[in-house]
Amino acid sequence: MPGSATAEIYFIVAMMILILIICVVAVWAFFRTYKKEMRERAQREAAKENAAAEKKAKVEKDAG
C-alpha cells in the first residue's frame, strides 16, 4: 500500500507525543505532592518544637 510507511511514522510520532504528555503530567503530580508533604512535615516539626519550648517554659516556671 502506498503511504503506509508514512502513516506508521505518524502513528509512532503521535504515540511518543502522548507518552511525553503522560510523563509530564505524572512528574508534575509527583512534585506537587512532594511539595505538599514537605510543607506539612515542616509544620509538624514547627509544632513539635513549639510544644517542646512550651513544656520547657512550664518546667522552668514550676521550678522557679
N, C-alpha and C positions, 0 to 999 in steps of 0.2 A: 504494500500500500504506500502510495506516495505521501510524504509528510508525516509518517508515523514516528520517525526519529525526532522530528521537531516537537511533536505532541508529547513524546516521552520526556524530552528535555524540559518542556514547560511544566509537566506534571511534577518532575523531580524538583524543579525550582520552587514551585508552589508548596510542595511538602516541606522543603527546607525553610521557607519563609514561615510557614505555620509552626514548625518546630522552634524556630528562633523566637517567635511571638510567645509561645507557651513557656519557653525558658525565661524570657524577660519577666513575664508575669509571675512565675514561680520565685525568681530571685527577688523581685520587688516585694512579694508577700513575705518571704523569709526575713528580709531586712526590716520590714515594718514590724513584724512580730518580735524580732530581736531587739529593736529599739524600745518597744513597749515593755518587754521583760526587763531590760536593763534599767529603765526608768522606775519600774516597780521595785526592783531589787534595791536601787539607791534609796527609795522612800522607806523600805523596810529597814535598811541599815541606819538611816537617819532616825527613825522611830526607836530603834533599839538603843542607839546612842543617847537619845533624849531620855529614855526610860532609865538607863544606867546613870545618867547625870542626876536625874531626879532622886533616884534611890540613894546615891552618894550624898546628895544635899540633905536628904532626910536623916541619914545616919549621922552626918556631921552635926545637924541641928539637935538631934536627940542626945548626942554625946557632949555637946557644948553647953 
